[in-house]
Amino acid sequence: MTSAAKRRLEALSEQIVAPIADQGTFENLPVLKKIAPASNGPRVQGKVVIVTGTNSALGIGRASAHQFAENGAKAIYICDFNDSNLETHKRELASLYPKVDVHTRQFDASDDGAVKAVVDDAIRAYGRLDIFFANAGIVGQSKIFTDIEADEFLHTLKTNVVSVHLAAKYAAPAMMLTSDEKKYPSGSIIGTASVAGLRSNAGSSDYSASKAGVVSLAQTISYQLAGTGIRINAICPGLIETGMTAPMFKAARARGTERKVGQLNPLKRAAHADEVARVALFLGSDESSYVNGQAWAVDGGLSAGHPVVPGKLG
């Protein structure tokens, strides 16, 4: 076999190179073929994970780091531009999950060199990368589109879209690396989009455009990674109480209208970060092995239809 052919073979996923063999029968029924381990055990056992946007005490990034740690990750890099809480988060994770290596990194997720550096560090330390959750983002400009300057619009795009591009750019080649421990390329890249990237009236024009861009990246890159076993998906949260939305929730509590927050979706409530983090855990795990290039809405059903006012259906 030529070296070029060998490299092509090594770049293919296990399911293509060595598909699951026939498992025999139980009486007259074929035994089910399973790719992922049991769902009642650690779901990311031994995996190396990078999560950006983890500083917020209420955020999806912090909640996701907890889910990955609780489910057996070997190492987790918690990263953010703001590092005011990162060391506290690290101590908390270490106290709850002492077997997990937790690393903190302070950098701008849209900085090419910084993203490459954290991926390179994971490879030097562990020889593998399995999950990159590109969760960093900003809320954008809270004003009408005619008042948004070009540099403001571009700043939102850089933070929310370029960061996901860079995560995929550097994570994918790292996920293709193989070893005695990881015999085939595989991995999961997850970008945080938004219901605002799927439907209108859920965010400003720059924010909505940026989140639609994350969805498009997931769709496009999934095809460019064809055959590698590396998947990329976008999570599209609805109204979640996080650091970005905290002012709105605080104002609603002050007015005594907290129960009205989230009333436009069929569940008639807002969500907690943990509810999104559990979807990130699923998408990062082998249980989602056939989920690829998707915009996964976690929005209480908001994007399932047109919002209506109760009692005004006709």
C-alpha positions in Angstrom: 0.0 0.0 0.0 1.4 3.4 -0.9 1.8 6.1 1.8 -0.9 8.2 0.2 -3.4 5.3 0.2 -2.4 4.5 3.8 -3.1 8.1 4.9 -6.5 8.0 3.1 -7.4 4.8 4.9 -6.3 6.2 8.2 -8.5 9.2 7.7 -11.7 7.2 7.4 -14.0 6.5 10.2 -14.2 3.1 11.9 -17.7 2.6 10.6 -16.4 2.8 7.0 -13.1 0.8 7.5 -14.4 -1.8 9.9 -18.2 -1.8 10.0 -19.9 -3.7 12.8 -20.0 -7.4 11.9 -23.0 -9.6 12.1 -23.8 -10.3 15.8 -25.7 -13.5 15.3 -29.3 -14.1 16.3 -31.5 -14.5 19.2 -34.0 -17.2 18.2 -34.9 -15.9 14.8 -34.2 -12.3 15.4 -30.9 -10.6 14.4 -29.0 -9.2 17.4 -29.0 -5.4 17.4 -25.9 -3.7 16.3 -24.7 -1.0 18.7 -22.1 1.7 18.2 -22.2 3.5 21.5 -21.7 2.1 25.0 -24.6 1.7 27.5 -26.6 4.9 28.2 -26.6 4.2 31.9 -22.8 4.6 32.2 -20.4 7.5 31.7 -21.2 8.8 28.2 -17.9 10.5 27.3 -15.5 8.1 29.2 -11.9 8.9 28.6 -12.6 11.8 26.1 -10.6 15.1 25.9 -12.9 18.1 25.8 -12.5 21.8 25.1 -15.3 24.2 26.0 -15.2 28.0 25.3 -17.5 30.5 26.9 -17.3 29.0 30.4 -16.8 31.9 32.7 -20.4 32.9 33.4 -21.8 31.5 36.6 -25.1 30.9 34.9 -23.8 29.9 31.5 -24.3 27.0 29.2 -20.5 26.6 29.0 -20.1 26.0 32.8 -23.1 23.7 32.9 -21.7 21.7 29.9 -18.3 21.3 31.6 -20.1 19.8 34.6 -21.9 17.3 32.3 -18.8 16.3 30.5 -16.9 15.9 33.8 -19.7 13.9 35.5 -19.8 11.6 32.5 -16.2 10.5 32.6 -14.2 12.9 30.5 -10.4 12.4 30.9 -9.6 16.1 30.6 -11.6 19.4 30.2 -10.3 22.7 29.1 -12.6 25.5 30.3 -11.9 28.7 28.3 -13.2 32.2 28.2 -12.1 35.8 27.3 -13.1 36.8 30.8 -11.4 34.6 33.4 -12.9 36.1 36.6 -14.6 32.9 37.5 -12.5 30.2 35.7 -10.3 29.2 38.7 -13.4 29.0 40.9 -15.1 26.8 38.3 -11.9 24.7 38.2 -11.9 24.2 42.0 -15.6 23.3 41.9 -15.1 20.7 39.2 -12.0 19.3 41.0 -14.0 18.9 44.2 -16.9 17.1 42.5 -14.9 15.1 39.9 -11.4 14.5 41.2 -10.4 12.1 38.4 -10.9 14.7 35.7 -8.0 16.9 34.7 -9.4 20.5 34.5 -7.4 23.2 32.7 -8.3 26.9 32.5 -7.4 29.1 29.5 -8.0 32.8 29.1 -8.3 33.9 25.4 -10.5 35.4 22.7 -12.2 32.5 21.0 -12.0 34.4 17.7 -8.2 34.7 18.0 -6.7 32.2 15.5 -3.4 31.7 17.4 -5.1 31.2 20.7 -7.5 28.6 19.5 -4.7 26.7 17.8 -2.7 26.9 21.0 -5.3 25.3 23.2 -5.8 22.5 20.7 -2.1 22.0 20.4 -1.8 21.8 24.2 -4.5 19.1 24.4 -2.7 17.1 21.8 0.7 17.5 23.5 -0.8 16.5 26.9 -3.2 13.7 25.9 -2.5 12.8 22.3 -6.1 13.2 21.3 -9.1 15.6 21.1 -12.6 14.3 21.1 -15.0 17.2 21.7 -14.8 20.9 21.0 -17.8 22.8 22.2 -17.5 26.3 20.6 -19.9 28.0 23.0 -18.4 31.5 23.2 -20.6 34.3 22.1 -22.0 37.8 22.7 -25.5 39.2 22.5 -24.9 41.7 19.8 -26.2 45.2 19.4 -29.5 45.9 21.2 -30.7 48.4 18.6 -32.5 48.5 15.2 -30.4 47.5 12.2 -30.3 51.1 10.8 -28.4 52.2 13.9 -25.8 49.4 13.8 -22.4 50.5 12.4 -20.4 48.2 10.2 -17.6 47.7 12.8 -20.2 46.8 15.4 -21.8 44.2 13.0 -18.4 42.8 12.2 -17.5 42.5 15.9 -20.6 40.3 16.5 -19.8 38.2 13.5 -16.2 37.7 14.6 -17.1 36.7 18.1 -20.0 34.5 17.2 -19.1 33.0 13.8 -15.4 33.2 13.3 -14.9 31.5 16.7 -16.8 28.5 15.5 -14.9 28.4 12.3 -11.6 28.4 14.2 -12.8 25.7 16.5 -13.6 23.5 13.6 -10.4 24.5 11.7 -8.1 23.3 14.4 -10.2 20.7 16.2 -10.9 18.6 13.1 -7.3 17.8 12.2 -6.6 17.1 15.9 -9.6 14.7 16.0 -8.2 12.9 13.0 -5.0 11.9 14.9 -4.9 8.2 15.8 -2.9 6.2 18.3 -2.9 2.8 20.0 -5.6 4.2 22.3 -7.6 5.9 19.6 -7.4 3.7 16.5 -9.7 5.7 14.2 -10.4 9.3 13.6 -13.5 10.6 15.4 -14.8 13.5 17.2 -17.7 16.0 17.8 -17.6 19.7 17.1 -20.5 21.7 18.5 -21.3 25.3 17.9 -23.7 27.4 19.9 -26.2 29.0 17.5 -29.6 30.2 18.6 -33.3 30.0 17.8 -32.5 33.5 16.4 -30.6 31.8 13.7 -33.7 29.9 12.7 -36.5 32.4 13.0 -36.9 36.2 13.2 -37.8 38.3 16.2 -35.5 36.4 18.6 -32.6 38.8 18.4 -31.0 41.8 16.7 -30.0 41.7 13.1 -26.3 41.2 13.8 -26.9 38.6 16.4 -29.4 36.7 14.3 -27.2 36.8 11.2 -24.3 35.5 13.3 -26.3 32.6 14.7 -27.6 31.7 11.2 -23.9 31.7 10.2 -23.2 29.1 12.9 -25.9 26.8 11.5 -24.6 27.2 8.0 -21.0 26.4 9.2 -22.3 23.1 10.7 -24.1 22.2 7.6 -21.2 23.1 5.2 -18.3 21.7 7.3 -20.2 18.4 7.9 -19.8 17.7 4.2 -16.2 18.8 4.0 -15.5 16.3 6.8 -17.2 13.5 4.9 -16.0 10.0 5.8 -13.8 11.1 8.7 -16.2 10.2 11.5 -15.9 13.7 12.8 -19.3 15.3 13.2 -20.3 19.0 13.6 -23.7 20.3 14.8 -25.2 23.5 16.1 -27.3 23.9 19.2 -30.0 26.5 18.9 -31.1 27.6 22.4 -34.3 29.5 23.0 -34.7 31.7 26.0 -32.2 30.5 28.6 -31.3 32.2 31.9 -27.6 32.8 31.4 -25.1 35.6 32.0 -26.2 37.3 28.7 -29.9 37.2 29.5 -29.6 37.8 33.3 -30.5 41.5 33.1 -33.9 40.7 31.5 -34.7 38.0 34.2 -33.6 40.4 37.0 -35.9 43.1 35.6 -38.8 40.7 35.3 -38.3 39.6 38.9 -38.2 43.2 40.1 -41.5 43.8 38.3 -43.1 40.6 39.6 -43.5 39.3 36.0 -41.0 36.5 36.0 -43.7 33.9 35.3 -44.4 35.7 32.0 -40.8 35.1 30.7 -40.9 32.5 28.0 -44.7 32.5 27.6 -44.5 32.4 23.8 -43.2 28.9 23.6 -45.4 25.8 24.1 -43.7 24.9 27.4 -44.5 28.5 28.6 -41.3 29.0 30.5 -37.6 29.8 30.1 -34.9 27.2 30.4 -32.0 26.5 32.6 -28.4 26.2 31.3 -28.3 22.5 32.4 -31.1 21.7 29.9 -29.0 22.9 27.1 -25.8 21.3 28.5 -27.5 17.9 28.5 -28.0 18.3 24.7 -24.4 19.2 24.3 -23.4 16.1 26.2 -25.6 14.0 23.9 -24.1 15.6 20.8 -20.6 15.2 22.2 -21.1 11.5 23.0 -21.1 8.5 20.7 -24.8 8.2 21.3 -25.3 10.9 18.7 -23.1 9.0 16.2 -25.5 9.5 13.3 -26.4 13.2 14.1 -24.4 15.4 11.8 -24.8 18.8 10.2 -27.9 19.7 12.2 -29.4 22.7 13.9 -30.6 21.2 17.1 -33.3 23.5 18.7 -33.5 23.6 22.5 -36.2 26.2 22.7 -39.3 24.8 24.4 -40.9 24.5 21.0 -40.7 28.2 20.1 -39.3 27.5 16.6 -41.9 24.8 15.9 -44.5 27.3 14.8 -45.6 31.0 14.8 -46.0 32.4 18.3 -49.6 33.0 19.2 -51.4 34.8 22.0 -53.5 32.3 24.0 -57.2 32.8 23.3 -56.5 34.6 20.0 -56.1 31.6 17.7 -58.9 32.5 15.3 
